[in-house]
Amino acid sequence: MTIKQGSNVDELLASWRNGDEAARNELFELLYSELRQISAALIRRERNSSLSTGDLVNEAVLRIVRMNQVDWADKSHFLALAARAMRRVLVDYARAKSTDKRQHQKVTLITQFAGDGAEGIELDALDKALIRLKVIDEDKADIVELRYFGGLSLDEIADVKAMSKSTIKRNWRVARLWLLESLEGTPQ
């Protein structure tokens, strides 16, 4: 399939929302390189994983296609949702791998929550901390997912969340600190 000249992501999202599967396919083809970039960033942070960037993108795309009645706002919203789907794939993969009796290595994700230094955090522990944060403050948990897993800038998150950039910055700092404190008590 060749992408039509002048294809607009927002138009394709609207057409897909109205049931046009050709628009859905064109959208995935148009955004495939960006989806692979998100996937590659997530996989680079992870150790002991045999998933490829293509595998992660394909599994996330399958999950997105199965979703019903998603009201895509725009490209940033779509990419954020794709990043969340990729995160779920990684978490499910890590959990399945940790239940395998023959494997005794934890699947960890290299994060930079603490600043410049990278440290290993077990993906399952991070997921559980994000779930707890979502119960306490859904906006802060969403910002972490969009920033860390989605790779969105603070400006893009402000657009997706329809909030000011200063509010996003403030919530990002608070959420990072909360996660650091929460994860300090988690055995690695």
Order of alpha helices (4+ residues) and beta strands (2+ residues): alpha-alpha-alpha-alpha-beta-beta-alpha-alpha-alpha-alpha
